[in-house]
Amino acid sequence: MKEFNDQKIVESWRSNVKPWVTAIRNNEIESRWLVTNKAIVDAIVGENINSVLDLGCGEGWLVRELDKFGISVLGVDVVSKFIDVARQQGGGRFKTLSYEKLSYSEFEETFDLVVCNFSLLGNESVTDLFKAIPLLLNHGGCFIVQTIHPEVACGSSNYKDGWREGSWVGFSNNFSDPPPWYFRTIETWKKLFLNNGFTIKEIVEPLNPKTNVAASIIIIGVKSK
């Protein structure tokens, strides 16, 4: 079995910046423009907030979208080439930073809401990120995660936490070296919120209208202490 770890995820994304940016600009990912983009924007705007920290922002599409609503957004990504592209397009503030270095001292500000939109793929990095988030949120702030739906993504594998091999199935042939990802059950996702000072306000399961299958799962947590 291949050795999977958090660093391999970062390495993969560093080698796939160009095809990813092209895919986003050309709307090549049907599930995004059909379901999940609108779902995450609606979830954020529905919280009636003024400031957002977008972790794992990639080329910055969500930052630019929220800017249209007059929301102040800071986008963060570990891949500097993504941040370069994001800054060229504008529509918000951007910073190159790894999840491991998340802390108040890196920003010297707190936010009404933190969002991770399909950007929590690792194991230890995600566990540590959940511990850091409360310190970056204002009182009563929200943490929203959109990710692949565990019950749909599990496929024929056992429904238990663990590393899975990555795939670019459905993407263009320009992608290479797919990043591995750490599978979590719905219960494990809930525990990450509850064990780190959040109450779960809502769980949303956006449906793909073509298949009537959940395109993702969105968990909305509220800082409770």
Secondary structure, DSSP 8 states (H G I E B T S, - for coil): -----HHHHHHHHHTSHHHHHHHHHTT--HHIIIIIHHHHHHHHHTT--SEEEEET-TT-HHHHHHHTTT-EEEEEES-HHHHHHHHHH-SSEEEE--GGG--HHHHS--EEEEEEES----SHHHHHHHHHGGGGEEEEEEEEEEE--HHHHTTTS-SS-EEE----TTS-TT--S---EEE--HHHHHHHHHTTTEEEEEEE--EETTTTEE--EEEEEEE--
